[in-house]
Amino acid sequence: IKVDVWQDPEMLANGDLSRYQLIVQNYCNWESPSLSQGSRKKLLAFVQGGGGLMLIHFANGAWRDWPDYYGRISRRIWVDGKANHDAYGPFNVRVVNHESLLTRGIADFPTVDELYCSQVGDLPVEPLVTARSKVTGKEEPLAYTYMEGKGRVFQTLLGHDAGALLTPGHAEIIRRAAEYVCNREVIPQPV
């Protein structure tokens, strides 16, 4: 696997995205939520044309002024005054879709993270994992897949820090998701 890291999302406008199978977005610019029209056009075309996209944690709060992203490409979004999260701390993640290639054989697992709750979005998602929020008292969906055009999207609301990303169950789901959204064979590894 060859990986390029771009810290400036405006590189989307000038980059040759046809060289890539997957974009992993672990980025949020909540202080300045805009992206140029050129970058918007290239990212949307990449995903709708069949490119894979993974959205990690607060990537669901990026580019709030872009309707195609906010609620469509990112199906569950952070809306100030509506969305929330439990205090950073330990909780148990429950696998709710045992048939998915992304979760098959993975048991429920503990993590230390922020448990996002009350995320906003109307388009359907099929949760892979959930956890019970102390804020809402409900099982909150924390990871799911869906299609945007011809592209596969994986979104996880887990991943506040390196420890949360490296939690074995979550790390394996992310690894499998990378294969899945690239339309590669998903090869499970033991957790």
Solvent accessible surface area in square Angstrom, and as a share of the most:
residue,aa,sasa,rsa
1,I,190,0.97
2,K,165,0.70
3,V,108,0.62
4,D,59,0.30
5,V,120,0.69
6,W,76,0.27
7,Q,160,0.71
8,D,73,0.38
9,P,24,0.15
10,E,59,0.27
11,M,88,0.39
12,L,10,0.05
13,A,33,0.25
14,N,141,0.72
15,G,15,0.14
16,D,79,0.41
17,L,11,0.05
18,S,101,0.65
19,R,149,0.55
20,Y,53,0.20
21,Q,94,0.42
22,L,42,0.21
23,I,32,0.16
24,V,81,0.47
25,Q,11,0.05
26,N,90,0.46
27,Y,73,0.28
28,C,31,0.19
29,N,18,0.09
30,W,150,0.53
31,E,138,0.62
32,S,71,0.46
33,P,43,0.27
34,S,64,0.41
35,L,7,0.03
36,S,49,0.32
37,Q,131,0.58
38,G,35,0.34
39,S,0,0.00
40,R,27,0.10
41,K,153,0.65
42,K,68,0.29
43,L,3,0.01
44,L,32,0.16
45,A,63,0.49
46,F,23,0.10
47,V,0,0.00
48,Q,52,0.23
49,G,57,0.55
50,G,24,0.23
51,G,11,0.10
52,G,0,0.00
53,L,0,0.00
54,M,2,0.01
55,L,1,0.00
56,I,6,0.03
57,H,13,0.06
58,F,44,0.19
59,A,1,0.01
60,N,0,0.00
61,G,0,0.00
62,A,0,0.00
63,W,4,0.01
64,R,57,0.21
65,D,75,0.39
66,W,11,0.04
67,P,107,0.67
68,D,41,0.21
69,Y,0,0.00
70,Y,39,0.15
71,G,17,0.16
72,R,84,0.31
73,I,0,0.00
74,S,0,0.00
75,R,27,0.10
76,R,35,0.13
77,I,12,0.06
78,W,34,0.12
79,V,40,0.23
80,D,97,0.50
81,G,85,0.82
82,K,135,0.57
83,A,10,0.08
84,N,67,0.34
85,H,60,0.27
86,D,10,0.05
87,A,90,0.70
88,Y,104,0.39
89,G,13,0.12
90,P,101,0.63
91,F,31,0.13
92,N,108,0.55
93,V,1,0.00
94,R,111,0.40
95,V,3,0.02
96,V,53,0.30
97,N,45,0.23
98,H,102,0.46
99,E,133,0.60
100,S,22,0.14
101,L,78,0.39
102,L,3,0.02
103,T,0,0.00
104,R,117,0.43
105,G,79,0.76
106,I,5,0.03
107,A,75,0.58
108,D,78,0.40
109,F,16,0.07
110,P,97,0.61
111,T,8,0.05
112,V,70,0.40
113,D,0,0.00
114,E,18,0.08
115,L,1,0.01
116,Y,7,0.03
117,C,0,0.00
118,S,45,0.29
119,Q,29,0.13
120,V,48,0.28
121,G,24,0.23
122,D,145,0.75
123,L,70,0.35
124,P,98,0.62
125,V,21,0.12
126,E,126,0.57
127,P,42,0.27
128,L,4,0.02
129,V,0,0.00
130,T,10,0.06
131,A,1,0.01
132,R,140,0.51
133,S,1,0.01
134,K,169,0.72
135,V,77,0.44
136,T,43,0.25
137,G,42,0.40
138,K,131,0.55
139,E,59,0.26
140,E,17,0.08
141,P,41,0.26
142,L,0,0.00
143,A,0,0.00
144,Y,0,0.00
145,T,30,0.17
146,Y,19,0.07
147,M,93,0.41
148,E,11,0.05
149,G,52,0.50
150,K,149,0.63
151,G,0,0.00
152,R,64,0.23
153,V,0,0.00
154,F,0,0.00
155,Q,1,0.00
156,T,0,0.00
157,L,2,0.01
158,L,2,0.01
159,G,4,0.04
160,H,85,0.38
161,D,52,0.27
162,A,66,0.52
163,G,50,0.48
164,A,1,0.01
165,L,46,0.23
166,L,129,0.64
167,T,17,0.10
168,P,91,0.57
169,G,1,0.01
170,H,2,0.01
171,A,33,0.25
172,E,13,0.06
173,I,0,0.00
174,I,35,0.18
175,R,79,0.29
176,R,6,0.02
177,A,0,0.00
178,A,28,0.22
179,E,33,0.15
180,Y,49,0.19
181,V,0,0.00
182,C,21,0.12
183,N,91,0.47
184,R,121,0.44
185,E,135,0.60
186,V,15,0.09
187,I,87,0.44
188,P,69,0.43
189,Q,83,0.37
190,P,129,0.81
191,V,99,0.57
